[in-house]
Amino acid sequence: MRGNMGNMNKMMKQMQKMQKDMVKAQEELQEMTFEATAGGGMVKITANGKKEILDIEINEEAVDPDDVEMLQDLIIAATNEVLTKVEETSNETMGKFTQGMNLPGGMF
């Protein structure tokens, strides 16, 4: 009986450490910045790990009053790409913690 309590305490300590590590990883992820470009660098979007857009850079050559639609498409493409990068990195980072715990990976 005594051995079981020891194992339980050990398991609880491991769970607490993992929880702290998860919180730290999540905080680090939110501080990271991600960049994506479209149109050969005509449009560059920067986002953080919280999926917030921080910056949009548009090369003046991309600004054509006769083709505003192309610029809009470039902005959409770069934005979607940067958000995909955030999502993939988030899944990779947080996936390390959810493996083997039978938690759905999309929880984070």
Buried (B, 14 or more C-beta within 10 A) or exposed (E): EEEEEEEEEEEEEEEEEEEEEBEEBBEEBBEBEBBBBBBEEBBBBBBBBEEEEEEEBBBEEBEEEEEEEBBEBBBEBBBEBBBEBBEEBBEEBBEEBBEEEEEEEEEB
